[in-house]
Amino acid sequence: MIKSTFKVVIIFAVATTFVIGCASKEKAEQTPEISDEVKQLIGKHVTLDGYDPSANTTIENINIWKDYNNRSLGISTTGKHGQKVKLLNKVGDAVEVETEDGKKGWVTYYFIKELK
């Protein structure tokens, strides 16, 4: 009985390690690489740009979200069209920025003039 229980524990441990390893590899493969263009902009000031040429309109107040993937957490602050912010990171379509008063949050990349 003890030998068979021990075998089950070993098999479970190996299977769990395999699943976790596969999940980590899959997650790493899904994480997009940051382009050289974006790498050069990290830590630098970029411009918030609310202009939408397809609708020929400008969004003057741009929401900067606390969490890009969970917007129910709310807005960190609001930026203005033309305002300079520091680019901190880019993950997929999301760009982390910091305002002059130190508030951090996330916007979609197309609100950054230098990334359009």
C-alpha positions in Angstrom: 0.0 0.0 0.0 2.8 2.4 0.9 4.7 1.7 -2.3 1.6 2.3 -4.5 0.8 5.5 -2.6 4.4 6.7 -3.1 4.2 5.9 -6.8 1.0 8.0 -7.1 2.6 10.9 -5.3 5.7 10.7 -7.6 3.5 10.5 -10.8 1.4 13.4 -9.6 4.5 15.5 -8.9 6.0 14.8 -12.3 2.7 15.5 -14.1 2.2 18.8 -12.2 5.8 19.9 -12.9 5.2 19.1 -16.6 1.9 21.0 -16.7 3.4 24.0 -14.9 6.5 23.9 -17.2 4.2 23.8 -20.3 2.1 26.7 -19.1 5.1 28.8 -18.3 6.6 28.1 -21.8 3.2 28.9 -23.4 2.9 32.2 -21.5 6.5 33.1 -22.5 5.7 32.4 -26.1 2.5 34.6 -25.9 4.4 37.6 -24.4 5.1 39.8 -27.4 8.6 41.1 -27.9 9.1 44.8 -27.5 10.2 46.3 -30.8 13.5 48.3 -31.0 11.5 51.4 -31.8 9.6 51.0 -28.5 12.8 50.1 -26.5 14.3 53.4 -27.6 11.3 55.3 -26.3 11.1 53.6 -22.8 12.0 56.2 -20.2 11.5 59.1 -22.6 8.7 61.6 -22.9 6.1 60.9 -25.5 2.9 62.8 -26.5 -0.6 61.7 -25.8 -2.6 62.0 -29.0 -6.4 61.7 -29.1 -6.8 62.4 -32.8 -8.7 59.8 -34.8 -8.2 60.4 -38.5 -10.9 57.9 -39.5 -13.6 59.9 -37.6 -11.8 63.3 -38.0 -12.3 63.9 -34.3 -10.0 64.5 -31.3 -10.5 63.0 -27.8 -9.3 65.8 -25.5 -9.4 63.8 -22.3 -7.7 60.5 -22.4 -8.3 57.9 -19.6 -5.1 56.5 -18.1 -6.3 53.2 -16.4 -4.9 51.7 -13.2 -4.9 48.3 -14.9 -5.3 47.9 -18.7 -6.7 44.4 -18.6 -9.0 45.1 -15.6 -10.5 48.5 -16.2 -13.1 47.9 -13.5 -10.3 49.0 -11.1 -10.8 52.5 -12.4 -8.9 55.4 -13.8 -5.5 56.4 -12.4 -5.8 59.9 -13.9 -6.8 61.6 -17.1 -4.3 63.0 -19.7 -4.9 65.7 -22.2 -4.4 65.6 -26.0 -0.9 66.9 -26.6 0.3 66.3 -23.0 3.8 64.9 -22.5 4.1 61.7 -20.5 7.0 59.3 -19.8 6.7 55.9 -21.5 7.5 53.1 -19.0 6.5 49.9 -20.7 4.5 48.3 -23.5 2.7 45.0 -23.3 0.7 44.0 -26.4 -1.5 47.0 -27.2 -1.1 48.5 -23.7 1.4 51.2 -22.9 2.3 52.2 -19.3 2.9 55.9 -18.8 3.7 58.3 -16.0 2.4 61.8 -15.9 4.5 64.8 -14.8 2.8 64.7 -11.3 3.9 61.0 -10.9 0.7 59.2 -11.6 1.1 56.0 -13.5 -1.3 54.0 -15.6 -2.1 52.4 -18.9 -3.4 53.6 -22.3 -3.8 51.9 -25.6 -0.7 52.4 -27.8 -2.7 54.4 -30.4 -3.0 57.2 -27.9 0.8 57.7 -28.2 1.7 59.9 -31.1 5.2 58.4 -31.5 3.6 54.9 -31.8 1.0 55.6 -34.4 
